[in-house]
Amino acid sequence: MFNLDHPFFRPLWKRIATVFVCFAWAVVEYMNGNPLWGMFFLGLGAFVFFQFFLKNNTFK
């Protein structure tokens, strides 16, 4: 799986940017008529949002 506890994601702006890019790309995919990829990136964005901000982790 993904190692979201990697030191690369320690700065808050990188975690916010990762979530934003996933959700923005989901919108791009939906706008281009690709609902499967849109749903994939929507789910990925929700997953990383949960991992970065809702789950207790060491970066807070």
FENPE-V135683 format. One record per pair of residues at least 12 apart in sequence whose ideal C-beta (glycine too) atoms are under 6 Angstrom apart, sorted by sequence separation. I is the first residue (numbers start at 1). J is the second residue. D is the distance in Angstrom with one decimal. If there is no record, write none. Layout:
# FENPE-V135683
i = <I I>
j = <J J>
d = <D D>
This chain:
# FENPE-V135683
i = <26 26 25 26 22 22 23 22 19 19 18 19 15 4 10>
j = <38 41 41 42 41 44 45 45 45 48 48 49 52 51 59>
d = <4.9 3.9 4.7 4.2 5.3 5.0 4.3 3.3 5.7 5.5 5.6 4.9 4.4 4.8 5.7>
